[in-house]
């Protein structure tokens, strides 16, 4: 993936690169928390199909550092305007953390479960539809070989390996895999989002309109046309959003 290419393809199944979700200080804190963490077999949270191809480790859900790590990650996404514009989040599952290294170094082709339950906290048991998947890269890409996230069912099967602190947002419907890590350690956080707008196509139209509107405002200020189109954006959102 070209780090400068924001929208990785123009098909409805959009992959979006979200740069600098975590700053250097936050990244350093997350890495130091993960360095002392307890890791368990990743199959603990996989469905039956995925479990047959999943060979990685995950942070134990009851790990004492999990809550702090989740807060760091969610705060990064909360500040990220591009994430909001693209995901239009309604519910977000608590971020999880994984580790690919040694013998537990890959995850074969699979589709994520459509419905997941919030495992802990005030919304325990609440169902979340996984419209979008998000992976936040935490290790410096030069520190490990392999470990590309491959979105297998889009036109170009992009191979995604991003700078530490950057994330990729992609449709939950995608068949995807993580290639074997042959050197070093790949650390990442991942989570799912239920969007206010269920349809990838409608969400994509809103995203394109929102981005064009921001550019229009930057160029011309609050012109009458920008105000009118902003109204159209919100009226489409009202039409399509399910709160
Ligand atoms: Ni997956």
py3Dmol code that shows the C-alpha trace and the ligand (Angstrom):
import py3Dmol

protein = """\
ATOM      1  CA  UNK A   1       0.000   0.000   0.000  1.00  0.00           C
ATOM      2  CA  UNK A   2       1.238   3.418  -0.940  1.00  0.00           C
ATOM      3  CA  UNK A   3       1.176   5.400   2.284  1.00  0.00           C
ATOM      4  CA  UNK A   4       0.170   8.542   0.424  1.00  0.00           C
ATOM      5  CA  UNK A   5      -2.819   7.010  -1.265  1.00  0.00           C
ATOM      6  CA  UNK A   6      -5.772   7.809   0.948  1.00  0.00           C
ATOM      7  CA  UNK A   7      -8.580   5.961  -0.768  1.00  0.00           C
ATOM      8  CA  UNK A   8      -7.077   2.693  -1.898  1.00  0.00           C
ATOM      9  CA  UNK A   9      -9.616   1.899  -4.554  1.00  0.00           C
ATOM     10  CA  UNK A  10     -12.755   3.403  -5.986  1.00  0.00           C
ATOM     11  CA  UNK A  11     -14.948   0.316  -5.851  1.00  0.00           C
ATOM     12  CA  UNK A  12     -17.830   0.281  -3.349  1.00  0.00           C
ATOM     13  CA  UNK A  13     -15.683  -2.013  -1.176  1.00  0.00           C
ATOM     14  CA  UNK A  14     -13.548   0.880  -0.038  1.00  0.00           C
ATOM     15  CA  UNK A  15     -10.346   0.545   1.889  1.00  0.00           C
ATOM     16  CA  UNK A  16      -9.400   3.704   3.647  1.00  0.00           C
ATOM     17  CA  UNK A  17      -5.989   4.540   5.085  1.00  0.00           C
ATOM     18  CA  UNK A  18      -6.320   6.523   8.325  1.00  0.00           C
ATOM     19  CA  UNK A  19      -2.979   8.212   9.017  1.00  0.00           C
ATOM     20  CA  UNK A  20      -1.649   8.986  12.519  1.00  0.00           C
ATOM     21  CA  UNK A  21      -4.477   7.693  14.662  1.00  0.00           C
ATOM     22  CA  UNK A  22      -1.965   7.439  17.521  1.00  0.00           C
ATOM     23  CA  UNK A  23       0.803   9.979  18.089  1.00  0.00           C
ATOM     24  CA  UNK A  24       4.348   8.949  19.034  1.00  0.00           C
ATOM     25  CA  UNK A  25       3.825   9.298  22.807  1.00  0.00           C
ATOM     26  CA  UNK A  26       0.624   7.259  22.814  1.00  0.00           C
ATOM     27  CA  UNK A  27       2.228   4.637  20.626  1.00  0.00           C
ATOM     28  CA  UNK A  28       5.160   4.363  23.038  1.00  0.00           C
ATOM     29  CA  UNK A  29       2.792   3.924  25.980  1.00  0.00           C
ATOM     30  CA  UNK A  30       0.751   1.273  24.144  1.00  0.00           C
ATOM     31  CA  UNK A  31       3.885  -0.654  23.207  1.00  0.00           C
ATOM     32  CA  UNK A  32       5.261  -0.604  26.739  1.00  0.00           C
ATOM     33  CA  UNK A  33       1.928  -1.873  28.108  1.00  0.00           C
ATOM     34  CA  UNK A  34       1.899  -4.655  25.496  1.00  0.00           C
ATOM     35  CA  UNK A  35       5.491  -5.617  26.302  1.00  0.00           C
ATOM     36  CA  UNK A  36       4.388  -6.888  29.746  1.00  0.00           C
ATOM     37  CA  UNK A  37       1.030  -8.259  28.635  1.00  0.00           C
ATOM     38  CA  UNK A  38      -0.273 -11.821  28.887  1.00  0.00           C
ATOM     39  CA  UNK A  39      -1.027 -13.340  25.468  1.00  0.00           C
ATOM     40  CA  UNK A  40      -3.425 -16.186  24.796  1.00  0.00           C
ATOM     41  CA  UNK A  41      -4.248 -18.321  21.754  1.00  0.00           C
ATOM     42  CA  UNK A  42      -6.154 -16.168  19.239  1.00  0.00           C
ATOM     43  CA  UNK A  43      -8.639 -18.971  18.559  1.00  0.00           C
ATOM     44  CA  UNK A  44     -10.379 -18.087  21.832  1.00  0.00           C
ATOM     45  CA  UNK A  45     -12.456 -15.437  20.020  1.00  0.00           C
ATOM     46  CA  UNK A  46     -12.742 -16.973  16.527  1.00  0.00           C
ATOM     47  CA  UNK A  47     -15.806 -18.588  14.981  1.00  0.00           C
ATOM     48  CA  UNK A  48     -15.591 -22.219  13.789  1.00  0.00           C
ATOM     49  CA  UNK A  49     -14.395 -21.438  10.222  1.00  0.00           C
ATOM     50  CA  UNK A  50     -11.884 -18.802  11.279  1.00  0.00           C
ATOM     51  CA  UNK A  51     -10.527 -20.990  14.099  1.00  0.00           C
ATOM     52  CA  UNK A  52      -9.245 -23.532  11.574  1.00  0.00           C
ATOM     53  CA  UNK A  53      -6.942 -20.950   9.940  1.00  0.00           C
ATOM     54  CA  UNK A  54      -6.127 -18.652  12.860  1.00  0.00           C
ATOM     55  CA  UNK A  55      -2.585 -18.908  14.201  1.00  0.00           C
ATOM     56  CA  UNK A  56      -1.810 -15.872  16.314  1.00  0.00           C
ATOM     57  CA  UNK A  57      -1.986 -14.596  19.870  1.00  0.00           C
ATOM     58  CA  UNK A  58      -4.300 -12.080  21.478  1.00  0.00           C
ATOM     59  CA  UNK A  59      -4.208 -10.021  24.602  1.00  0.00           C
ATOM     60  CA  UNK A  60      -6.172 -11.827  27.312  1.00  0.00           C
ATOM     61  CA  UNK A  61      -9.569 -10.137  27.653  1.00  0.00           C
ATOM     62  CA  UNK A  62      -9.197  -9.966  31.449  1.00  0.00           C
ATOM     63  CA  UNK A  63      -5.650  -8.609  31.222  1.00  0.00           C
ATOM     64  CA  UNK A  64      -5.196  -5.687  33.650  1.00  0.00           C
ATOM     65  CA  UNK A  65      -3.737  -3.512  30.889  1.00  0.00           C
ATOM     66  CA  UNK A  66      -6.603  -4.134  28.424  1.00  0.00           C
ATOM     67  CA  UNK A  67      -8.829  -1.298  29.657  1.00  0.00           C
ATOM     68  CA  UNK A  68      -6.007   1.269  29.479  1.00  0.00           C
ATOM     69  CA  UNK A  69      -5.000   0.104  26.000  1.00  0.00           C
ATOM     70  CA  UNK A  70      -8.583   0.216  24.767  1.00  0.00           C
ATOM     71  CA  UNK A  71      -8.976   3.768  26.079  1.00  0.00           C
ATOM     72  CA  UNK A  72      -5.783   4.883  24.308  1.00  0.00           C
ATOM     73  CA  UNK A  73      -6.944   3.426  20.994  1.00  0.00           C
ATOM     74  CA  UNK A  74     -10.510   4.712  21.204  1.00  0.00           C
ATOM     75  CA  UNK A  75      -9.300   8.220  22.125  1.00  0.00           C
ATOM     76  CA  UNK A  76      -7.163   8.210  18.967  1.00  0.00           C
ATOM     77  CA  UNK A  77     -10.128   7.281  16.776  1.00  0.00           C
ATOM     78  CA  UNK A  78     -12.423   9.739  18.600  1.00  0.00           C
ATOM     79  CA  UNK A  79     -10.150  12.591  17.463  1.00  0.00           C
ATOM     80  CA  UNK A  80      -9.879  11.328  13.887  1.00  0.00           C
ATOM     81  CA  UNK A  81     -12.210  13.274  11.571  1.00  0.00           C
ATOM     82  CA  UNK A  82     -11.565  11.004   8.579  1.00  0.00           C
ATOM     83  CA  UNK A  83     -12.598   7.955  10.639  1.00  0.00           C
ATOM     84  CA  UNK A  84     -15.909   9.594  11.574  1.00  0.00           C
ATOM     85  CA  UNK A  85     -16.588  10.760   8.039  1.00  0.00           C
ATOM     86  CA  UNK A  86     -15.983   7.276   6.608  1.00  0.00           C
ATOM     87  CA  UNK A  87     -17.369   5.003   9.338  1.00  0.00           C
ATOM     88  CA  UNK A  88     -20.295   7.041  10.703  1.00  0.00           C
ATOM     89  CA  UNK A  89     -20.010   4.872  13.825  1.00  0.00           C
ATOM     90  CA  UNK A  90     -23.069   3.831  15.793  1.00  0.00           C
ATOM     91  CA  UNK A  91     -21.538   1.174  18.048  1.00  0.00           C
ATOM     92  CA  UNK A  92     -17.921   0.156  18.372  1.00  0.00           C
ATOM     93  CA  UNK A  93     -16.699  -3.120  19.840  1.00  0.00           C
ATOM     94  CA  UNK A  94     -13.915  -2.773  22.415  1.00  0.00           C
ATOM     95  CA  UNK A  95     -10.581  -2.886  20.565  1.00  0.00           C
ATOM     96  CA  UNK A  96      -8.628  -6.113  20.819  1.00  0.00           C
ATOM     97  CA  UNK A  97      -4.894  -6.613  20.403  1.00  0.00           C
ATOM     98  CA  UNK A  98      -2.984  -9.282  18.563  1.00  0.00           C
ATOM     99  CA  UNK A  99       0.547 -10.488  18.147  1.00  0.00           C
ATOM    100  CA  UNK A 100       2.040 -12.418  15.240  1.00  0.00           C
ATOM    101  CA  UNK A 101       5.497 -13.939  15.831  1.00  0.00           C
ATOM    102  CA  UNK A 102       7.305 -17.263  16.127  1.00  0.00           C
ATOM    103  CA  UNK A 103       5.003 -20.218  15.507  1.00  0.00           C
ATOM    104  CA  UNK A 104       1.793 -18.147  15.903  1.00  0.00           C
ATOM    105  CA  UNK A 105       2.511 -16.006  12.863  1.00  0.00           C
ATOM    106  CA  UNK A 106      -0.399 -15.948  10.395  1.00  0.00           C
ATOM    107  CA  UNK A 107      -4.155 -15.965   9.897  1.00  0.00           C
ATOM    108  CA  UNK A 108      -5.494 -17.618   6.732  1.00  0.00           C
ATOM    109  CA  UNK A 109      -8.401 -16.460   4.579  1.00  0.00           C
ATOM    110  CA  UNK A 110     -11.564 -15.918   6.603  1.00  0.00           C
ATOM    111  CA  UNK A 111     -14.617 -13.719   7.003  1.00  0.00           C
ATOM    112  CA  UNK A 112     -15.320 -12.077  10.332  1.00  0.00           C
ATOM    113  CA  UNK A 113     -18.529 -13.002  12.152  1.00  0.00           C
ATOM    114  CA  UNK A 114     -21.435 -10.735  11.176  1.00  0.00           C
ATOM    115  CA  UNK A 115     -22.723 -10.267  14.725  1.00  0.00           C
ATOM    116  CA  UNK A 116     -20.579 -10.007  17.821  1.00  0.00           C
ATOM    117  CA  UNK A 117     -21.439  -9.452  21.470  1.00  0.00           C
ATOM    118  CA  UNK A 118     -19.794  -6.824  23.614  1.00  0.00           C
ATOM    119  CA  UNK A 119     -17.801  -8.971  26.056  1.00  0.00           C
ATOM    120  CA  UNK A 120     -17.528  -6.681  29.080  1.00  0.00           C
ATOM    121  CA  UNK A 121     -18.284  -3.268  30.538  1.00  0.00           C
ATOM    122  CA  UNK A 122     -21.569  -1.376  30.803  1.00  0.00           C
ATOM    123  CA  UNK A 123     -22.922  -2.732  27.498  1.00  0.00           C
ATOM    124  CA  UNK A 124     -22.066  -6.399  28.100  1.00  0.00           C
ATOM    125  CA  UNK A 125     -23.968  -8.741  25.817  1.00  0.00           C
ATOM    126  CA  UNK A 126     -25.172  -6.011  23.450  1.00  0.00           C
ATOM    127  CA  UNK A 127     -25.079  -7.194  19.838  1.00  0.00           C
ATOM    128  CA  UNK A 128     -23.000  -5.298  17.286  1.00  0.00           C
ATOM    129  CA  UNK A 129     -23.284  -5.844  13.537  1.00  0.00           C
ATOM    130  CA  UNK A 130     -19.780  -5.789  12.053  1.00  0.00           C
ATOM    131  CA  UNK A 131     -20.281  -3.433   9.095  1.00  0.00           C
ATOM    132  CA  UNK A 132     -16.656  -2.306   9.131  1.00  0.00           C
ATOM    133  CA  UNK A 133     -13.373  -3.773  10.317  1.00  0.00           C
ATOM    134  CA  UNK A 134     -10.470  -1.655  11.445  1.00  0.00           C
ATOM    135  CA  UNK A 135      -6.827  -2.617  11.988  1.00  0.00           C
ATOM    136  CA  UNK A 136      -4.436  -0.244  13.748  1.00  0.00           C
ATOM    137  CA  UNK A 137      -0.761  -1.059  13.187  1.00  0.00           C
ATOM    138  CA  UNK A 138       1.382  -0.746  16.324  1.00  0.00           C
ATOM    139  CA  UNK A 139       4.804  -2.093  15.274  1.00  0.00           C
ATOM    140  CA  UNK A 140       7.273  -0.277  13.059  1.00  0.00           C
ATOM    141  CA  UNK A 141       6.975  -1.978   9.637  1.00  0.00           C
ATOM    142  CA  UNK A 142      10.771  -2.210   9.339  1.00  0.00           C
ATOM    143  CA  UNK A 143      10.882  -4.282  12.548  1.00  0.00           C
ATOM    144  CA  UNK A 144       9.151  -7.319  11.005  1.00  0.00           C
ATOM    145  CA  UNK A 145       8.910  -9.158   7.692  1.00  0.00           C
ATOM    146  CA  UNK A 146       5.577 -10.312   6.268  1.00  0.00           C
ATOM    147  CA  UNK A 147       2.401  -9.678   8.224  1.00  0.00           C
ATOM    148  CA  UNK A 148       0.579  -7.873   5.408  1.00  0.00           C
ATOM    149  CA  UNK A 149      -3.186  -7.680   5.783  1.00  0.00           C
ATOM    150  CA  UNK A 150      -4.518  -8.909   2.431  1.00  0.00           C
ATOM    151  CA  UNK A 151      -8.087  -8.021   1.520  1.00  0.00           C
ATOM    152  CA  UNK A 152      -8.655 -10.973  -0.778  1.00  0.00           C
ATOM    153  CA  UNK A 153     -11.975 -10.225  -2.418  1.00  0.00           C
ATOM    154  CA  UNK A 154     -11.571  -6.716  -3.736  1.00  0.00           C
ATOM    155  CA  UNK A 155     -10.452  -6.117  -7.298  1.00  0.00           C
ATOM    156  CA  UNK A 156      -6.770  -5.595  -6.590  1.00  0.00           C
ATOM    157  CA  UNK A 157      -6.352  -7.724  -3.412  1.00  0.00           C
ATOM    158  CA  UNK A 158      -4.379  -4.929  -1.761  1.00  0.00           C
ATOM    159  CA  UNK A 159      -1.631  -5.861   0.695  1.00  0.00           C
ATOM    160  CA  UNK A 160      -1.729  -3.497   3.629  1.00  0.00           C
ATOM    161  CA  UNK A 161       1.237  -2.866   5.901  1.00  0.00           C
ATOM    162  CA  UNK A 162       1.152   0.592   7.430  1.00  0.00           C
ATOM    163  CA  UNK A 163       3.304   2.806   9.602  1.00  0.00           C
ATOM    164  CA  UNK A 164       2.933   2.324  13.354  1.00  0.00           C
ATOM    165  CA  UNK A 165       0.018   4.465  14.520  1.00  0.00           C
ATOM    166  CA  UNK A 166      -1.817   4.283  11.164  1.00  0.00           C
ATOM    167  CA  UNK A 167      -4.984   2.270  10.561  1.00  0.00           C
ATOM    168  CA  UNK A 168      -6.973   0.780   7.706  1.00  0.00           C
ATOM    169  CA  UNK A 169     -10.759   0.697   7.570  1.00  0.00           C
ATOM    170  CA  UNK A 170     -12.387  -1.935   5.334  1.00  0.00           C
ATOM    171  CA  UNK A 171     -15.774  -3.595   4.853  1.00  0.00           C
ATOM    172  CA  UNK A 172     -16.685  -6.367   7.267  1.00  0.00           C
ATOM    173  CA  UNK A 173     -17.890  -8.418   4.315  1.00  0.00           C
ATOM    174  CA  UNK A 174     -14.350  -8.936   2.974  1.00  0.00           C
ATOM    175  CA  UNK A 175     -12.480 -12.233   2.864  1.00  0.00           C
ATOM    176  CA  UNK A 176      -9.089 -11.344   4.306  1.00  0.00           C
ATOM    177  CA  UNK A 177      -5.926 -12.830   5.799  1.00  0.00           C
ATOM    178  CA  UNK A 178      -2.695 -11.893   7.531  1.00  0.00           C
ATOM    179  CA  UNK A 179       0.427 -13.205   5.809  1.00  0.00           C
ATOM    180  CA  UNK A 180       3.030 -15.122   7.843  1.00  0.00           C
ATOM    181  CA  UNK A 181       5.412 -12.988   9.887  1.00  0.00           C
ATOM    182  CA  UNK A 182       8.857 -14.434   9.139  1.00  0.00           C
ATOM    183  CA  UNK A 183      10.953 -12.039  11.242  1.00  0.00           C
ATOM    184  CA  UNK A 184      10.191  -9.861  14.256  1.00  0.00           C
ATOM    185  CA  UNK A 185       6.834  -9.203  15.900  1.00  0.00           C
ATOM    186  CA  UNK A 186       3.693  -7.717  14.356  1.00  0.00           C
ATOM    187  CA  UNK A 187       1.535  -5.985  16.963  1.00  0.00           C
ATOM    188  CA  UNK A 188      -1.853  -4.532  16.076  1.00  0.00           C
ATOM    189  CA  UNK A 189      -5.167  -3.512  17.492  1.00  0.00           C
ATOM    190  CA  UNK A 190      -8.363  -4.434  15.686  1.00  0.00           C
ATOM    191  CA  UNK A 191     -12.054  -3.830  16.212  1.00  0.00           C
ATOM    192  CA  UNK A 192     -15.388  -3.701  14.462  1.00  0.00           C
ATOM    193  CA  UNK A 193     -17.869  -0.916  13.891  1.00  0.00           C
ATOM    194  CA  UNK A 194     -21.604  -0.948  13.397  1.00  0.00           C
ATOM    195  CA  UNK A 195     -22.325   2.075  11.235  1.00  0.00           C
ATOM    196  CA  UNK A 196     -25.304   4.405  11.361  1.00  0.00           C
ATOM    197  CA  UNK A 197     -25.513   3.675   7.631  1.00  0.00           C
ATOM    198  CA  UNK A 198     -25.632  -0.051   6.934  1.00  0.00           C
ATOM    199  CA  UNK A 199     -25.075   0.075   3.166  1.00  0.00           C
ATOM    200  CA  UNK A 200     -21.444   0.342   2.017  1.00  0.00           C
ATOM    201  CA  UNK A 201     -22.653   2.148  -1.094  1.00  0.00           C
ATOM    202  CA  UNK A 202     -24.702   4.790   0.739  1.00  0.00           C
ATOM    203  CA  UNK A 203     -21.935   5.276   3.316  1.00  0.00           C
ATOM    204  CA  UNK A 204     -19.450   5.739   0.506  1.00  0.00           C
ATOM    205  CA  UNK A 205     -21.607   8.390  -1.209  1.00  0.00           C
ATOM    206  CA  UNK A 206     -21.866  10.310   2.071  1.00  0.00           C
ATOM    207  CA  UNK A 207     -18.106  10.067   2.597  1.00  0.00           C
ATOM    208  CA  UNK A 208     -17.337  11.379  -0.892  1.00  0.00           C
ATOM    209  CA  UNK A 209     -19.797  14.233  -0.434  1.00  0.00           C
ATOM    210  CA  UNK A 210     -18.439  15.142   2.993  1.00  0.00           C
ATOM    211  CA  UNK A 211     -14.841  15.198   1.725  1.00  0.00           C
ATOM    212  CA  UNK A 212     -15.767  17.321  -1.307  1.00  0.00           C
ATOM    213  CA  UNK A 213     -17.696  19.711   0.929  1.00  0.00           C
ATOM    214  CA  UNK A 214     -14.680  20.193   3.187  1.00  0.00           C
ATOM    215  CA  UNK A 215     -12.544  21.067   0.170  1.00  0.00           C
ATOM    216  CA  UNK A 216     -15.238  23.423  -1.114  1.00  0.00           C
ATOM    217  CA  UNK A 217     -15.337  25.206   2.253  1.00  0.00           C
ATOM    218  CA  UNK A 218     -11.557  25.441   2.432  1.00  0.00           C
ATOM    219  CA  UNK A 219     -11.508  27.057  -1.014  1.00  0.00           C
ATOM    220  CA  UNK A 220     -14.593  29.301  -0.915  1.00  0.00           C
ATOM    221  CA  UNK A 221     -15.639  29.556   2.738  1.00  0.00           C
ATOM    222  CA  UNK A 222     -19.306  29.246   3.644  1.00  0.00           C
ATOM    223  CA  UNK A 223     -20.748  29.949   0.227  1.00  0.00           C
ATOM    224  CA  UNK A 224     -24.486  29.628  -0.372  1.00  0.00           C
ATOM    225  CA  UNK A 225     -23.767  26.503  -2.420  1.00  0.00           C
ATOM    226  CA  UNK A 226     -21.714  24.933   0.384  1.00  0.00           C
ATOM    227  CA  UNK A 227     -24.541  25.588   2.846  1.00  0.00           C
ATOM    228  CA  UNK A 228     -27.111  24.097   0.474  1.00  0.00           C
ATOM    229  CA  UNK A 229     -25.010  20.985  -0.167  1.00  0.00           C
ATOM    230  CA  UNK A 230     -24.379  20.582   3.568  1.00  0.00           C
ATOM    231  CA  UNK A 231     -28.133  20.535   3.960  1.00  0.00           C
ATOM    232  CA  UNK A 232     -28.375  17.848   1.301  1.00  0.00           C
ATOM    233  CA  UNK A 233     -25.679  15.811   3.086  1.00  0.00           C
ATOM    234  CA  UNK A 234     -27.631  15.915   6.345  1.00  0.00           C
ATOM    235  CA  UNK A 235     -30.907  15.148   4.626  1.00  0.00           C
ATOM    236  CA  UNK A 236     -29.368  12.070   2.991  1.00  0.00           C
ATOM    237  CA  UNK A 237     -27.942  11.042   6.353  1.00  0.00           C
ATOM    238  CA  UNK A 238     -31.390  11.495   7.920  1.00  0.00           C
ATOM    239  CA  UNK A 239     -32.860   9.343   5.144  1.00  0.00           C
ATOM    240  CA  UNK A 240     -30.306   6.526   5.435  1.00  0.00           C
ATOM    241  CA  UNK A 241     -29.149   6.518   9.069  1.00  0.00           C
ATOM    242  CA  UNK A 242     -30.529   4.098  11.604  1.00  0.00           C
ATOM    243  CA  UNK A 243     -29.938   5.402  15.098  1.00  0.00           C
TER     244      UNK A 243
END
"""
ligand_1 = """\
1
NI
Ni -10.575 -11.082 10.457
"""
view = py3Dmol.view(width=600, height=400)
view.addModel(protein, "pdb")
view.setStyle({"model": 0}, {"cartoon": {"style": "trace"}})
view.addModel(ligand_1, "xyz")
view.setStyle({"model": 1}, {"stick": {}})
view.zoomTo()
view.show()
